[in-house]
Amino acid sequence: MKIFVPMDSAAKALGAEKVVAALRDAAPGAEIVRTGSRGMIWLEPLVEIEIDGIRHGYGPAEPEDVPAILDGTSGKAVGAVENLDWMKRQTRLTFARVGVVDPLSLADYMTHGGLAGLRRALSMSGQDIVDEVKASGLRGRGGAGFPTGIKWQTVHDAQPAQKYIVCNADEGDSGTFADRMVMEGDPFTLIEGMIIAGLGVGASKGYVYLRSEYPDAIAVMTRAVQIAQAEGMLGDNILGSGKSFDMEIRKGAGAYVCGEETSLLNSLEGKRGVVRAKPPLPALEGFLGKPTVVNNVISLATVPVIFEKGAQYYADYGLGKSRGTVTLQIAGNVARGGLFETAFGISLGDVVNDLAGGTLSGHPVKAVQVGGPLGAYMPPSKFDTPLGYEEFDQQGGLIGHAGLTVFDDTTDMLGMARFAMEFCAVESCGKCTPCRIGAVRGVETIDRIAEGDADALPLLADLCETMKDGSLCALGGFTPFPVMSAVTHFPDDFARQKEAAE
């Protein structure tokens, strides 16, 4: 008997280890394979039993369910996992292997298509590699959506011999977990993507800057790098090609602002994590002053599939200038939370009402914050907006890391606006005045509005404009998005405060 149970930290938090212990006691002869999560968090821990080559799921499993699961009589049976609606409707490119393979088996990785992209890239010139990424239309999945190929071209064209690839794995936004799921469920795809990036731009060294709050991801990535080095995937002779690239895992210290690329680079160098003024761009003067590619986990983990299947295959998915797939992370007050990978172009309403199944509370949806704590609040009137960078920008929003947090009609949007300002005040690195001081004044101004001072509303708008235009990085520059979207779309929540004061 072959049984699959996730070792993903979400599954662990929901009791996966106790279920595995019960399985080992009840079926000592069974082969238990630990995988990543399939992304259906409402079904975790999800136990899968292989029958005639097909994996049948049971979840959410508890230790007392094990006997019935093993004899096939459990009421928690969900059927063939690949045939579930959640799975069938996805376009899994980046996440094709997550939940399927043993994350630390390089043989399993290769059996499911791993290293095909790297082998192709090893036969290409650096410029050809960069051109392939440009043709794919891949854009940064960390927030800004900057074309990945353009960034790579800048580093490729830079003169210094020493260059670096830095993976930004400091996934600190609320409601986001795609980076963690890839690192815990398919670490070799990130390693492969970083190697291809190194071959493309002429970098021989890479670093993964991984947030300290992800101990499971740190452990899996560290072991995966060791395996890759031992098996010749990393080092001075990549897969016998004579080309070299090696990498290390570096642990962050918990500062949200280190998700910003220049703060990350300072931290990586052992300095205080504060924002650097730009120019110079990291692509020209990055880690240790050398040309550096700084890409998000999902961006780099997507590179192997582009080289395995070709740039055009990837570019054929998507909408407008948003090519390929988006890894939606659905969280908050929802009936079904989890990760869903699909082509750009799906509407926000379809994600919230169809995929997520509406709210868990049963109350109407009031708002969806897209893009983490700095993302705009989108009301139901905007639910026909398709998921695309330009399309969201036209509606005053941003996709960011594609995390969606849903709120029902009991939510006080003035309180959410205050939280955004308070979050910025707490997490500011202090380098620039608009962010350091503006966020503190923002909390005070919103408190005035809550006490019935209507004159403070124009002041808040003016303050947000100053923060947006004057901040050095996105922390201060994007905080106005949740604040002003709350004011714009939910004016009653701000007016009610005045009425209460009167």
Secondary structure, DSSP 8 states (H G I E B T S, - for coil): -EEEEE-SHHHHHTTHHHHHHHHHHH-TTSEEEEE---SBGGG-S-EEEEETTEEEEE-S--GGGHHHHHHT--TTEEEEGGGSHHHHT---STTSSTTTS-TT-HHHHHHTTTTHHHHHHHTS-HHHHHHHHHHHT-B-TTTT--BHHHHHHHHHH---S--EEEEEE---STT--HHHHHHHH-HHHHHHHHHHHHHHHT--EEEEEE-TT-HHHHHHHHHHHHHHHHTTSSBSSGGGSS--BEEEEEE--S-GGGGSHHHHHHHHTTS------SSS-TTTS-GGGS-EEEEEHHHHHHHHHHHHH-HHHHHTSEETTEESEEEEEEEES-SS-EEEEEETT-BHHIIIIIIS-S-SS-S-EEEEEESGGGS-EE-GGGTT-BS-HHHHHHTT---TT-EEEEEETT--HHHHHHHHHHHHHHH--SSSHHHHTHHHHHHHHHHHHHTT-TTHHHHHHHHHHHHHHH-SSHHHHHTHHHHHHHHHH-HHHHHHHHHHH-
